[in-house]
Amino acid sequence: QYRTIAGFNFDGDMTSAYLKYHSFLTSVYFFQIPFIDIERKIQTYYLFMPNKCISSNFFDQRNAAAYLPYVNIFATDKAFSRCLSELQLDATYKTDVYDVSSLNTLIEYIKGL
């Protein structure tokens, strides 16, 4: 009799389950998941640029990771917009990123839809 864990069938040998799970987490496929890709790039950015990190960045990071790959427009504050641009995440995910200094441009874009 087989047990199903996370979509895998196992004969009770948890070592096998762990090895398959670990293999996926260390594979190139895992790091190509958009949420993971965005999170790790932003975390690394703030790790090496701590002076650019502000308290709201955690929520900005989560929002970007969740939405950036799936929307055409993303609005955020100026500092985080700069972060996305420096990491080229806007170009990677083909998303127009707007900040508070470009609100008029964003409004005109939306009106044109």
N, CA, C and O atoms as a Tinker XYZ file with bonds, in Angstrom:
   452  protein
     1  N      0.850000   -1.175000    0.000000    73     2
     2  CA     0.000000    0.000000    0.000000    64     1     3
     3  C      0.901000    1.246000    0.000000    63     2     4     5
     4  O      1.865000    1.329000    0.762000    81     3
     5  N      0.565000    2.218000   -0.877000    73     3     6
     6  CA     1.364000    3.436000   -1.016000    64     5     7
     7  C      0.702000    4.614000   -0.321000    63     6     8     9
     8  O     -0.525000    4.715000   -0.284000    81     7
     9  N      1.516000    5.499000    0.228000    73     7    10
    10  CA     1.033000    6.749000    0.810000    64     9    11
    11  C      1.340000    7.878000   -0.159000    63    10    12    13
    12  O      2.376000    7.867000   -0.823000    81    11
    13  N      0.445000    8.850000   -0.240000    73    11    14
    14  CA     0.687000   10.004000   -1.087000    64    13    15
    15  C      1.034000   11.195000   -0.207000    63    14    16    17
    16  O      0.264000   11.568000    0.678000    81    15
    17  N      2.182000   11.781000   -0.452000    73    15    18
    18  CA     2.628000   12.966000    0.273000    64    17    19
    19  C      3.045000   14.001000   -0.764000    63    18    20    21
    20  O      3.949000   13.765000   -1.566000    81    19
    21  N      2.379000   15.142000   -0.738000    73    19    22
    22  CA     2.693000   16.229000   -1.670000    64    21    23
    23  C      2.709000   15.748000   -3.116000    63    22    24    25
    24  O      3.552000   16.169000   -3.909000    81    23
    25  N      1.795000   14.885000   -3.445000    73    23    26
    26  CA     1.670000   14.419000   -4.818000    64    25    27
    27  C      2.575000   13.262000   -5.198000    63    26    28    29
    28  O      2.510000   12.782000   -6.329000    81    27
    29  N      3.418000   12.802000   -4.282000    73    27    30
    30  CA     4.303000   11.676000   -4.562000    64    29    31
    31  C      3.807000   10.435000   -3.835000    63    30    32    33
    32  O      3.337000   10.515000   -2.700000    81    31
    33  N      3.913000    9.300000   -4.492000    73    31    34
    34  CA     3.567000    8.037000   -3.849000    64    33    35
    35  C      4.827000    7.418000   -3.261000    63    34    36    37
    36  O      5.848000    7.294000   -3.937000    81    35
    37  N      4.739000    7.032000   -1.991000    73    35    38
    38  CA     5.877000    6.436000   -1.310000    64    37    39
    39  C      5.470000    5.130000   -0.673000    63    38    40    41
    40  O      4.315000    4.935000   -0.296000    81    39
    41  N      6.422000    4.252000   -0.560000    73    39    42
    42  CA     6.152000    2.963000    0.056000    64    41    43
    43  C      6.439000    3.000000    1.555000    63    42    44    45
    44  O      6.660000    1.956000    2.170000    81    43
    45  N      6.437000    4.181000    2.137000    73    43    46
    46  CA     6.700000    4.317000    3.564000    64    45    47
    47  C      8.120000    4.732000    3.873000    63    46    48    49
    48  O      8.436000    5.034000    5.024000    81    47
    49  N      8.979000    4.753000    2.880000    73    47    50
    50  CA    10.370000    5.146000    3.079000    64    49    51
    51  C     10.459000    6.666000    3.009000    63    50    52    53
    52  O     10.470000    7.231000    1.916000    81    51
    53  N     10.523000    7.341000    4.168000    73    51    54
    54  CA    10.544000    8.798000    4.204000    64    53    55
    55  C     11.868000    9.360000    3.704000    63    54    56    57
    56  O     11.932000   10.528000    3.319000    81    55
    57  N     12.912000    8.561000    3.703000    73    55    58
    58  CA    14.183000    9.022000    3.144000    64    57    59
    59  C     14.005000    9.322000    1.669000    63    58    60    61
    60  O     14.520000   10.320000    1.167000    81    59
    61  N     13.281000    8.466000    0.979000    73    59    62
    62  CA    12.995000    8.672000   -0.434000    64    61    63
    63  C     12.195000    9.958000   -0.633000    63    62    64    65
    64  O     12.473000   10.726000   -1.554000    81    63
    65  N     11.212000   10.192000    0.220000    73    63    66
    66  CA    10.389000   11.398000    0.132000    64    65    67
    67  C     11.246000   12.635000    0.347000    63    66    68    69
    68  O     11.150000   13.603000   -0.407000    81    67
    69  N     12.075000   12.602000    1.368000    73    67    70
    70  CA    12.936000   13.733000    1.666000    64    69    71
    71  C     13.885000   14.022000    0.509000    63    70    72    73
    72  O     14.070000   15.181000    0.138000    81    71
    73  N     14.483000   12.990000   -0.061000    73    71    74
    74  CA    15.437000   13.184000   -1.150000    64    73    75
    75  C     14.771000   13.811000   -2.372000    63    74    76    77
    76  O     15.357000   14.678000   -3.020000    81    75
    77  N     13.553000   13.381000   -2.690000    73    75    78
    78  CA    12.837000   13.965000   -3.824000    64    77    79
    79  C     12.483000   15.417000   -3.540000    63    78    80    81
    80  O     12.624000   16.271000   -4.415000    81    79
    81  N     12.027000   15.704000   -2.333000    73    79    82
    82  CA    11.670000   17.054000   -1.928000    64    81    83
    83  C     12.902000   17.956000   -1.960000    63    82    84    85
    84  O     12.855000   19.057000   -2.509000    81    83
    85  N     13.988000   17.495000   -1.381000    73    83    86
    86  CA    15.231000   18.258000   -1.354000    64    85    87
    87  C     15.762000   18.485000   -2.764000    63    86    88    89
    88  O     16.253000   19.567000   -3.086000    81    87
    89  N     15.660000   17.471000   -3.586000    73    87    90
    90  CA    16.117000   17.575000   -4.969000    64    89    91
    91  C     15.375000   18.688000   -5.708000    63    90    92    93
    92  O     15.979000   19.442000   -6.470000    81    91
    93  N     14.068000   18.788000   -5.481000    73    91    94
    94  CA    13.289000   19.843000   -6.125000    64    93    95
    95  C     13.679000   21.217000   -5.584000    63    94    96    97
    96  O     13.847000   22.159000   -6.359000    81    95
    97  N     13.826000   21.342000   -4.266000    73    95    98
    98  CA    14.145000   22.637000   -3.662000    64    97    99
    99  C     15.513000   23.162000   -4.064000    63    98   100   101
   100  O     15.760000   24.364000   -3.976000    81    99
   101  N     16.391000   22.299000   -4.497000    73    99   102
   102  CA    17.720000   22.730000   -4.925000    64   101   103
   103  C     17.860000   22.731000   -6.449000    63   102   104   105
   104  O     18.951000   22.956000   -6.972000    81   103
   105  N     16.776000   22.486000   -7.147000    73   103   106
   106  CA    16.830000   22.436000   -8.614000    64   105   107
   107  C     16.623000   23.816000   -9.231000    63   106   108   109
   108  O     16.126000   24.738000   -8.585000    81   107
   109  N     17.009000   23.928000  -10.469000    73   107   110
   110  CA    16.808000   25.170000  -11.211000    64   109   111
   111  C     15.312000   25.458000  -11.377000    63   110   112   113
   112  O     14.916000   26.619000  -11.482000    81   111
   113  N     14.492000   24.430000  -11.400000    73   111   114
   114  CA    13.045000   24.606000  -11.560000    64   113   115
   115  C     12.427000   25.378000  -10.400000    63   114   116   117
   116  O     11.531000   26.199000  -10.595000    81   115
   117  N     12.915000   25.105000   -9.195000    73   115   118
   118  CA    12.393000   25.806000   -8.020000    64   117   119
   119  C     12.695000   27.299000   -8.107000    63   118   120   121
   120  O     11.833000   28.128000   -7.815000    81   119
   121  N     13.907000   27.638000   -8.506000    73   119   122
   122  CA    14.305000   29.040000   -8.557000    64   121   123
   123  C     13.710000   29.776000   -9.755000    63   122   124   125
   124  O     13.820000   31.000000   -9.835000    81   123
   125  N     13.091000   29.070000  -10.672000    73   123   126
   126  CA    12.408000   29.706000  -11.792000    64   125   127
   127  C     10.951000   30.019000  -11.474000    63   126   128   129
   128  O     10.275000   30.659000  -12.280000    81   127
   129  N     10.455000   29.589000  -10.332000    73   127   130
   130  CA     9.104000   29.957000   -9.913000    64   129   131
   131  C      9.117000   31.469000   -9.687000    63   130   132   133
   132  O      9.932000   31.957000   -8.904000    81   131
   133  N      8.239000   32.223000  -10.350000    73   131   134
   134  CA     8.301000   33.686000  -10.255000    64   133   135
   135  C      8.332000   34.222000   -8.825000    63   134   136   137
   136  O      9.126000   35.114000   -8.526000    81   135
   137  N      7.491000   33.703000   -7.941000    73   135   138
   138  CA     7.464000   34.197000   -6.562000    64   137   139
   139  C      8.823000   34.025000   -5.890000    63   138   140   141
   140  O      9.312000   34.937000   -5.223000    81   139
   141  N      9.421000   32.868000   -6.065000    73   139   142
   142  CA    10.731000   32.575000   -5.462000    64   141   143
   143  C     11.810000   33.448000   -6.090000    63   142   144   145
   144  O     12.655000   33.995000   -5.381000    81   143
   145  N     11.787000   33.581000   -7.406000    73   143   146
   146  CA    12.765000   34.392000   -8.126000    64   145   147
   147  C     12.753000   35.836000   -7.631000    63   146   148   149
   148  O     13.806000   36.402000   -7.334000    81   147
   149  N     11.574000   36.428000   -7.543000    73   147   150
   150  CA    11.449000   37.823000   -7.116000    64   149   151
   151  C     11.864000   37.985000   -5.658000    63   150   152   153
   152  O     12.624000   38.896000   -5.329000    81   151
   153  N     11.376000   37.114000   -4.787000    73   151   154
   154  CA    11.709000   37.200000   -3.358000    64   153   155
   155  C     13.217000   37.119000   -3.126000    63   154   156   157
   156  O     13.777000   37.938000   -2.398000    81   155
   157  N     13.866000   36.152000   -3.732000    73   155   158
   158  CA    15.299000   35.983000   -3.456000    64   157   159
   159  C     16.122000   37.138000   -4.016000    63   158   160   161
   160  O     17.112000   37.543000   -3.405000    81   159
   161  N     15.726000   37.676000   -5.175000    73   159   162
   162  CA    16.480000   38.807000   -5.731000    64   161   163
   163  C     16.326000   40.053000   -4.868000    63   162   164   165
   164  O     17.298000   40.770000   -4.630000    81   163
   165  N     15.109000   40.313000   -4.399000    73   163   166
   166  CA    14.887000   41.488000   -3.557000    64   165   167
   167  C     15.564000   41.311000   -2.202000    63   166   168   169
   168  O     16.164000   42.257000   -1.692000    81   167
   169  N     15.482000   40.136000   -1.615000    73   167   170
   170  CA    16.135000   39.892000   -0.326000    64   169   171
   171  C     17.648000   40.077000   -0.440000    63   170   172   173
   172  O     18.278000   40.657000    0.444000    81   171
   173  N     18.212000   39.588000   -1.516000    73   171   174
   174  CA    19.653000   39.739000   -1.730000    64   173   175
   175  C     20.008000   41.210000   -1.918000    63   174   176   177
   176  O     21.019000   41.679000   -1.395000    81   175
   177  N     19.189000   41.929000   -2.656000    73   175   178
   178  CA    19.400000   43.360000   -2.887000    64   177   179
   179  C     19.474000   44.101000   -1.558000    63   178   180   181
   180  O     20.400000   44.881000   -1.336000    81   179
   181  N     18.509000   43.867000   -0.672000    73   179   182
   182  CA    18.491000   44.563000    0.606000    64   181   183
   183  C     19.545000   44.047000    1.578000    63   182   184   185
   184  O     19.956000   44.771000    2.485000    81   183
   185  N     19.979000   42.828000    1.403000    73   183   186
   186  CA    21.061000   42.294000    2.227000    64   185   187
   187  C     22.360000   43.050000    1.947000    63   186   188   189
   188  O     23.119000   43.353000    2.868000    81   187
   189  N     22.609000   43.350000    0.677000    73   187   190
   190  CA    23.834000   44.043000    0.303000    64   189   191
   191  C     23.676000   45.555000    0.219000    63   190   192   193
   192  O     24.665000   46.269000    0.056000    81   191
   193  N     22.445000   46.055000    0.328000    73   191   194
   194  CA    22.174000   47.494000    0.317000    64   193   195
   195  C     21.291000   47.846000    1.513000    63   194   196   197
   196  O     20.187000   48.355000    1.322000    81   195
   197  N     21.744000   47.590000    2.730000    73   195   198
   198  CA    20.881000   47.779000    3.901000    64   197   199
   199  C     20.422000   49.219000    4.106000    63   198   200   201
   200  O     19.379000   49.451000    4.716000    81   199
   201  N     21.182000   50.182000    3.608000    73   199   202
   202  CA    20.775000   51.577000    3.765000    64   201   203
   203  C     19.541000   51.924000    2.926000    63   202   204   205
   204  O     18.910000   52.956000    3.154000    81   203
   205  N     19.196000   51.077000    1.969000    73   203   206
   206  CA    18.021000   51.315000    1.135000    64   205   207
   207  C     16.778000   50.602000    1.665000    63   206   208   209
   208  O     15.689000   50.760000    1.112000    81   207
   209  N     16.934000   49.831000    2.717000    73   207   210
   210  CA    15.831000   49.051000    3.262000    64   209   211
   211  C     15.031000   49.879000    4.259000    63   210   212   213
   212  O     15.596000   50.478000    5.173000    81   211
   213  N     13.709000   49.908000    4.076000    73   211   214
   214  CA    12.825000   50.588000    5.019000    64   213   215
   215  C     11.786000   49.585000    5.523000    63   214   216   217
   216  O     11.633000   48.499000    4.964000    81   215
   217  N     11.088000   49.957000    6.567000    73   215   218
   218  CA    10.204000   48.996000    7.235000    64   217   219
   219  C      9.100000   48.448000    6.340000    63   218   220   221
   220  O      8.678000   47.307000    6.525000    81   219
   221  N      8.627000   49.225000    5.382000    73   219   222
   222  CA     7.530000   48.749000    4.534000    64   221   223
   223  C      7.995000   47.822000    3.419000    63   222   224   225
   224  O      7.167000   47.265000    2.697000    81   223
   225  N      9.300000   47.646000    3.266000    73   223   226
   226  CA     9.810000   46.821000    2.177000    64   225   227
   227  C      9.348000   45.371000    2.227000    63   226   228   229
   228  O      9.178000   44.741000    1.183000    81   227
   229  N      9.145000   44.841000    3.410000    73   227   230
   230  CA     8.686000   43.455000    3.512000    64   229   231
   231  C      7.356000   43.284000    2.778000    63   230   232   233
   232  O      7.178000   42.328000    2.024000    81   231
   233  N      6.433000   44.203000    2.997000    73   231   234
   234  CA     5.123000   44.113000    2.355000    64   233   235
   235  C      5.219000   44.413000    0.865000    63   234   236   237
   236  O      4.532000   43.785000    0.059000    81   235
   237  N      6.065000   45.366000    0.496000    73   235   238
   238  CA     6.287000   45.656000   -0.922000    64   237   239
   239  C      6.849000   44.435000   -1.634000    63   238   240   241
   240  O      6.437000   44.097000   -2.743000    81   239
   241  N      7.789000   43.786000   -0.979000    73   239   242
   242  CA     8.427000   42.592000   -1.544000    64   241   243
   243  C      7.402000   41.487000   -1.768000    63   242   244   245
   244  O      7.378000   40.864000   -2.830000    81   243
   245  N      6.561000   41.247000   -0.775000    73   243   246
   246  CA     5.529000   40.211000   -0.905000    64   245   247
   247  C      4.541000   40.545000   -2.010000    63   246   248   249
   248  O      4.162000   39.675000   -2.795000    81   247
   249  N      4.123000   41.808000   -2.072000    73   247   250
   250  CA     3.193000   42.227000   -3.125000    64   249   251
   251  C      3.816000   42.058000   -4.503000    63   250   252   253
   252  O      3.173000   41.555000   -5.424000    81   251
   253  N      5.062000   42.477000   -4.641000    73   251   254
   254  CA     5.744000   42.341000   -5.934000    64   253   255
   255  C      5.875000   40.879000   -6.334000    63   254   256   257
   256  O      5.625000   40.525000   -7.486000    81   255
   257  N      6.264000   40.034000   -5.395000    73   255   258
   258  CA     6.434000   38.607000   -5.693000    64   257   259
   259  C      5.120000   37.961000   -6.092000    63   258   260   261
   260  O      5.089000   37.081000   -6.952000    81   259
   261  N      4.038000   38.396000   -5.467000    73   259   262
   262  CA     2.726000   37.799000   -5.751000    64   261   263
   263  C      2.113000   38.318000   -7.045000    63   262   264   265
   264  O      1.462000   37.560000   -7.763000    81   263
   265  N      2.309000   39.603000   -7.356000    73   263   266
   266  CA     1.582000   40.207000   -8.474000    64   265   267
   267  C      2.415000   40.537000   -9.710000    63   266   268   269
   268  O      1.903000   40.451000  -10.826000    81   267
   269  N      3.658000   40.904000   -9.545000    73   267   270
   270  CA     4.467000   41.391000  -10.662000    64   269   271
   271  C      4.431000   40.496000  -11.906000    63   270   272   273
   272  O      4.311000   41.017000  -13.015000    81   271
   273  N      4.530000   39.189000  -11.764000    73   271   274
   274  CA     4.523000   38.354000  -12.970000    64   273   275
   275  C      3.169000   38.284000  -13.687000    63   274   276   277
   276  O      3.091000   37.818000  -14.824000    81   275
   277  N      2.114000   38.744000  -13.026000    73   275   278
   278  CA     0.770000   38.509000  -13.554000    64   277   279
   279  C     -0.010000   39.777000  -13.891000    63   278   280   281
   280  O     -1.175000   39.694000  -14.280000    81   279
   281  N      0.611000   40.949000  -13.749000    73   279   282
   282  CA    -0.080000   42.203000  -14.045000    64   281   283
   283  C      0.711000   43.006000  -15.071000    63   282   284   285
   284  O      1.904000   42.775000  -15.270000    81   283
   285  N      0.037000   43.947000  -15.716000    73   283   286
   286  CA     0.702000   44.826000  -16.680000    64   285   287
   287  C      1.195000   46.108000  -16.018000    63   286   288   289
   288  O      2.145000   46.731000  -16.491000    81   287
   289  N      0.549000   46.499000  -14.924000    73   287   290
   290  CA     0.869000   47.735000  -14.212000    64   289   291
   291  C      1.086000   47.408000  -12.740000    63   290   292   293
   292  O      0.327000   46.645000  -12.141000    81   291
   293  N      2.136000   47.996000  -12.164000    73   291   294
   294  CA     2.400000   47.812000  -10.739000    64   293   295
   295  C      2.764000   49.167000  -10.164000    63   294   296   297
   296  O      3.706000   49.804000  -10.637000    81   295
   297  N      2.034000   49.623000   -9.147000    73   295   298
   298  CA     2.295000   50.919000   -8.525000    64   297   299
   299  C      2.868000   50.705000   -7.122000    63   298   300   301
   300  O      2.387000   49.866000   -6.360000    81   299
   301  N      3.893000   51.472000   -6.804000    73   299   302
   302  CA     4.559000   51.354000   -5.499000    64   301   303
   303  C      5.225000   52.677000   -5.157000    63   302   304   305
   304  O      5.075000   53.654000   -5.891000    81   303
   305  N      5.955000   52.721000   -4.056000    73   303   306
   306  CA     6.649000   53.956000   -3.696000    64   305   307
   307  C      7.928000   54.089000   -4.519000    63   306   308   309
   308  O      8.363000   53.147000   -5.181000    81   307
   309  N      8.517000   55.282000   -4.458000    73   307   310
   310  CA     9.663000   55.591000   -5.311000    64   309   311
   311  C     10.874000   54.705000   -5.022000    63   310   312   313
   312  O     11.541000   54.244000   -5.948000    81   311
   313  N     11.158000   54.470000   -3.755000    73   311   314
   314  CA    12.332000   53.666000   -3.390000    64   313   315
   315  C     12.200000   52.229000   -3.885000    63   314   316   317
   316  O     13.156000   51.658000   -4.410000    81   315
   317  N     11.027000   51.655000   -3.720000    73   315   318
   318  CA    10.843000   50.270000   -4.152000    64   317   319
   319  C     10.785000   50.168000   -5.673000    63   318   320   321
   320  O     11.222000   49.175000   -6.254000    81   319
   321  N     10.248000   51.189000   -6.304000    73   319   322
   322  CA    10.238000   51.231000   -7.764000    64   321   323
   323  C     11.669000   51.209000   -8.298000    63   322   324   325
   324  O     11.972000   50.530000   -9.279000    81   323
   325  N     12.530000   51.957000   -7.639000    73   323   326
   326  CA    13.947000   51.984000   -8.022000    64   325   327
   327  C     14.584000   50.608000   -7.838000    63   326   328   329
   328  O     15.385000   50.172000   -8.664000    81   327
   329  N     14.223000   49.934000   -6.757000    73   327   330
   330  CA    14.737000   48.583000   -6.494000    64   329   331
   331  C     14.344000   47.635000   -7.630000    63   330   332   333
   332  O     15.184000   46.903000   -8.154000    81   331
   333  N     13.071000   47.654000   -8.002000    73   331   334
   334  CA    12.591000   46.764000   -9.075000    64   333   335
   335  C     13.295000   47.066000  -10.390000    63   334   336   337
   336  O     13.623000   46.160000  -11.155000    81   335
   337  N     13.521000   48.348000  -10.642000    73   335   338
   338  CA    14.192000   48.757000  -11.870000    64   337   339
   339  C     15.661000   48.331000  -11.870000    63   338   340   341
   340  O     16.158000   47.821000  -12.874000    81   339
   341  N     16.356000   48.538000  -10.749000    73   339   342
   342  CA    17.770000   48.153000  -10.666000    64   341   343
   343  C     17.948000   46.644000  -10.819000    63   342   344   345
   344  O     18.937000   46.186000  -11.390000    81   343
   345  N     16.993000   45.879000  -10.311000    73   343   346
   346  CA    17.053000   44.418000  -10.450000    64   345   347
   347  C     16.495000   43.930000  -11.787000    63   346   348   349
   348  O     16.537000   42.738000  -12.088000    81   347
   349  N     15.978000   44.853000  -12.575000    73   347   350
   350  CA    15.377000   44.575000  -13.889000    64   349   351
   351  C     14.202000   43.609000  -13.797000    63   350   352   353
   352  O     13.918000   42.878000  -14.745000    81   351
   353  N     13.527000   43.608000  -12.664000    73   351   354
   354  CA    12.359000   42.742000  -12.506000    64   353   355
   355  C     11.182000   43.252000  -13.328000    63   354   356   357
   356  O     10.356000   42.464000  -13.790000    81   355
   357  N     11.105000   44.566000  -13.512000    73   355   358
   358  CA    10.047000   45.120000  -14.358000    64   357   359
   359  C     10.198000   44.633000  -15.795000    63   358   360   361
   360  O      9.214000   44.273000  -16.441000    81   359
   361  N     11.421000   44.624000  -16.289000    73   359   362
   362  CA    11.681000   44.148000  -17.652000    64   361   363
   363  C     11.520000   42.633000  -17.759000    63   362   364   365
   364  O     10.963000   42.133000  -18.737000    81   363
   365  N     12.002000   41.908000  -16.762000    73   363   366
   366  CA    11.914000   40.450000  -16.771000    64   365   367
   367  C     10.464000   39.989000  -16.874000    63   366   368   369
   368  O     10.145000   39.069000  -17.627000    81   367
   369  N      9.592000   40.640000  -16.107000    73   367   370
   370  CA     8.188000   40.216000  -16.068000    64   369   371
   371  C      7.274000   41.106000  -16.914000    63   370   372   373
   372  O      6.049000   41.023000  -16.825000    81   371
   373  N      7.900000   41.966000  -17.743000    73   371   374
   374  CA     7.164000   42.810000  -18.707000    64   373   375
   375  C      6.015000   43.575000  -18.037000    63   374   376   377
   376  O      4.869000   43.541000  -18.485000    81   375
   377  N      6.366000   44.261000  -16.954000    73   375   378
   378  CA     5.390000   45.013000  -16.179000    64   377   379
   379  C      5.831000   46.470000  -16.098000    63   378   380   381
   380  O      6.992000   46.754000  -15.801000    81   379
   381  N      4.911000   47.391000  -16.359000    73   379   382
   382  CA     5.197000   48.811000  -16.200000    64   381   383
   383  C      5.060000   49.161000  -14.725000    63   382   384   385
   384  O      3.994000   48.997000  -14.133000    81   383
   385  N      6.158000   49.648000  -14.137000    73   383   386
   386  CA     6.163000   49.995000  -12.715000    64   385   387
   387  C      6.070000   51.512000  -12.583000    63   386   388   389
   388  O      6.851000   52.252000  -13.181000    81   387
   389  N      5.108000   51.953000  -11.794000    73   387   390
   390  CA     4.893000   53.380000  -11.551000    64   389   391
   391  C      5.099000   53.672000  -10.077000    63   390   392   393
   392  O      4.794000   52.851000   -9.212000    81   391
   393  N      5.626000   54.864000   -9.806000    73   391   394
   394  CA     5.743000   55.305000   -8.417000    64   393   395
   395  C      4.975000   56.618000   -8.254000    63   394   396   397
   396  O      4.368000   57.111000   -9.205000    81   395
   397  N      5.005000   57.173000   -7.054000    73   395   398
   398  CA     4.205000   58.366000   -6.770000    64   397   399
   399  C      4.595000   59.557000   -7.626000    63   398   400   401
   400  O      3.767000   60.435000   -7.871000    81   399
   401  N      5.825000   59.607000   -8.082000    73   399   402
   402  CA     6.247000   60.731000   -8.920000    64   401   403
   403  C      5.712000   60.607000  -10.348000    63   402   404   405
   404  O      5.761000   61.571000  -11.112000    81   403
   405  N      5.209000   59.441000  -10.708000    73   403   406
   406  CA     4.678000   59.250000  -12.063000    64   405   407
   407  C      3.183000   58.927000  -12.058000    63   406   408   409
   408  O      2.679000   58.264000  -12.964000    81   407
   409  N      2.485000   59.402000  -11.030000    73   407   410
   410  CA     1.049000   59.123000  -10.931000    64   409   411
   411  C      0.260000   59.696000  -12.110000    63   410   412   413
   412  O     -0.683000   59.067000  -12.589000    81   411
   413  N      0.640000   60.877000  -12.572000    73   411   414
   414  CA    -0.076000   61.462000  -13.706000    64   413   415
   415  C      0.066000   60.601000  -14.956000    63   414   416   417
   416  O     -0.891000   60.429000  -15.710000    81   415
   417  N      1.238000   60.072000  -15.166000    73   415   418
   418  CA     1.467000   59.167000  -16.299000    64   417   419
   419  C      0.626000   57.911000  -16.150000    63   418   420   421
   420  O      0.049000   57.425000  -17.122000    81   419
   421  N      0.557000   57.387000  -14.938000    73   419   422
   422  CA    -0.258000   56.195000  -14.665000    64   421   423
   423  C     -1.735000   56.474000  -14.923000    63   422   424   425
   424  O     -2.430000   55.656000  -15.526000    81   423
   425  N     -2.207000   57.618000  -14.471000    73   423   426
   426  CA    -3.619000   57.977000  -14.681000    64   425   427
   427  C     -3.916000   58.097000  -16.168000    63   426   428   429
   428  O     -4.957000   57.624000  -16.623000    81   427
   429  N     -3.029000   58.718000  -16.933000    73   427   430
   430  CA    -3.228000   58.842000  -18.379000    64   429   431
   431  C     -3.213000   57.462000  -19.048000    63   430   432   433
   432  O     -3.988000   57.210000  -19.971000    81   431
   433  N     -2.348000   56.587000  -18.591000    73   431   434
   434  CA    -2.292000   55.222000  -19.125000    64   433   435
   435  C     -3.602000   54.502000  -18.889000    63   434   436   437
   436  O     -4.134000   53.854000  -19.790000    81   435
   437  N     -4.124000   54.616000  -17.671000    73   435   438
   438  CA    -5.385000   53.939000  -17.326000    64   437   439
   439  C     -6.538000   54.519000  -18.124000    63   438   440   441
   440  O     -7.407000   53.777000  -18.582000    81   439
   441  N     -6.560000   55.819000  -18.295000    73   439   442
   442  CA    -7.622000   56.454000  -19.096000    64   441   443
   443  C     -7.610000   55.965000  -20.528000    63   442   444   445
   444  O     -8.655000   55.893000  -21.175000    81   443
   445  N     -6.422000   55.627000  -21.029000    73   443   446
   446  CA    -6.275000   55.174000  -22.406000    64   445   447
   447  C     -6.662000   53.711000  -22.625000    63   446   448   449
   448  O     -6.681000   53.238000  -23.761000    81   447
   449  N     -6.959000   53.019000  -21.575000    73   447   450
   450  CA    -7.331000   51.593000  -21.710000    64   449   451
   451  C     -8.699000   51.421000  -22.314000    63   450   452
   452  O     -9.157000   50.293000  -22.494000    81   451
